[in-house]
Amino acid sequence: MLTPPRGLPDDALSSLLVREWGLTVKSLTYRAVGFGSHHWELVDTSGSRWFVTVDEPADADKLHASLSVAVDLRATGHTFAVAPIPTVGNQPMLRHGPFAVAVYPFVDGTSFDWNAFAGPEHRQATLDMIIQLHTAPPIVRRHARVDDFAVPHRDEVEQALKQPGPDCGPYSTAVADLLVEHAEPLRRVLARYDELVLGSRAEPVRAVLTHGEPHSGNTMRTPTGWRLIDWDTVLVSPPERDLWLIEPGDGSIFAAYADATGVLVRPSTIMLFQLRWALSDIAVEIRRFRRPHTGTSDDAEGWEILRSVVTRID
């Protein structure tokens, strides 16, 4: 996110980090990176650096389960997984009011933007990590939830397509006009998504442990190898949930995955996850603008995401 969360001042966060992780805080600096979670860089009194994330999850239990999988991955030798540092109570995260706080080792290396793979080697390295994840031993799945194929906040989209939301901020009118203009295409896409889900549920045997967002922005190249970050979306799900984000469009990643695992990629399931990604973006931002908002930089970014995805899905 681009702005710190309301209701969690730095001094309160520092106190949590001292009490629950035993850290000694020399400095705590907000980092406006990514979009979805809040991030800080922490430097302790010994000079060590840590990365702190704060979320306001709709389902904190789901986040806890996902991060527990990352911890288990790391514990079983899957060093590509950048897992959270457990609290003094051996939990992967801490709940504090509406917030979920997690602490990670600070990773030195090269980061990448969204949809900006550096070339075939980068894609192959990401695929290699995903194959390790998909074929991880059963014990790593012990905390993982099974994908229910739900679109988060879908009810908000369906309600917004029936009637405009309240005038609760500077983007309310623009959002209402956008949805009126694209209402029928959105309804068709929702119906098509439901059809694809029915087809995928008919083959649960294909489900594997998936990351959910292995795009280039969640990869890092370090002196000791490639890393995969942001494990808050882990689910047991069809392999296509990960693969569509790595494939360059020529089928090479799908073919390489089939060669390595013996599992053929289903185009219809690829479409399912492409549509869910778009619908999830739409739903999250519609939910934002159907509530009081003031026009912050996060709101501006959310409006651009909503306008772009709705127009493209049309």
Stockholm file with secondary structure:
# STOCKHOLM 1.0

chainA/1-314         MLTPPRGLPDDALSSLLVREWGLTVKSLTYRAVGFGSHHWELVDTSGSRWFVTVDEPADADKLHASLSVAVDLRATGHTFAVAPIPTVGNQPMLRHGPFAVAVYPFVDGTSFDWNAFAGPEHRQATLDMIIQLHTAPPIVRRHARVDDFAVPHRDEVEQALKQPGPDCGPYSTAVADLLVEHAEPLRRVLARYDELVLGSRAEPVRAVLTHGEPHSGNTMRTPTGWRLIDWDTVLVSPPERDLWLIEPGDGSIFAAYADATGVLVRPSTIMLFQLRWALSDIAVEIRRFRRPHTGTSDDAEGWEILRSVVTRID
#=GR chainA/1-314 SS CCSCCTTCCHHHHHHHHHHHHCCCEEEEEEECCSSSSEEEEEEETTSCEEEEEEECCSCHHHHHHHHHHHHHHHHTTCTTBCCCCCCTTSCSCEEETTEEEEEEECCCSEECCTTCCCSHHHHHHHHHHHHHHHTCCGGGGTTCCBCCCCCTTHHHHHHHHHSCCCCCSTTHHHHHHHHHHTHHHHHHHHHHHHHHHHHHHTCGGGCEEECSCCSGGGEEEETTEEEECCCTTCEEECTHHHHTTTCCSSSHHHHHHHHHHSCCCCHHHHHHHHHHHHHHHHHHHHHHHTSCCCCCHHHHHHHHHHHHHHHHHC
#=GC SS_cons         CCSCCTTCCHHHHHHHHHHHHCCCEEEEEEECCSSSSEEEEEEETTSCEEEEEEECCSCHHHHHHHHHHHHHHHHTTCTTBCCCCCCTTSCSCEEETTEEEEEEECCCSEECCTTCCCSHHHHHHHHHHHHHHHTCCGGGGTTCCBCCCCCTTHHHHHHHHHSCCCCCSTTHHHHHHHHHHTHHHHHHHHHHHHHHHHHHHTCGGGCEEECSCCSGGGEEEETTEEEECCCTTCEEECTHHHHTTTCCSSSHHHHHHHHHHSCCCCHHHHHHHHHHHHHHHHHHHHHHHTSCCCCCHHHHHHHHHHHHHHHHHC
//
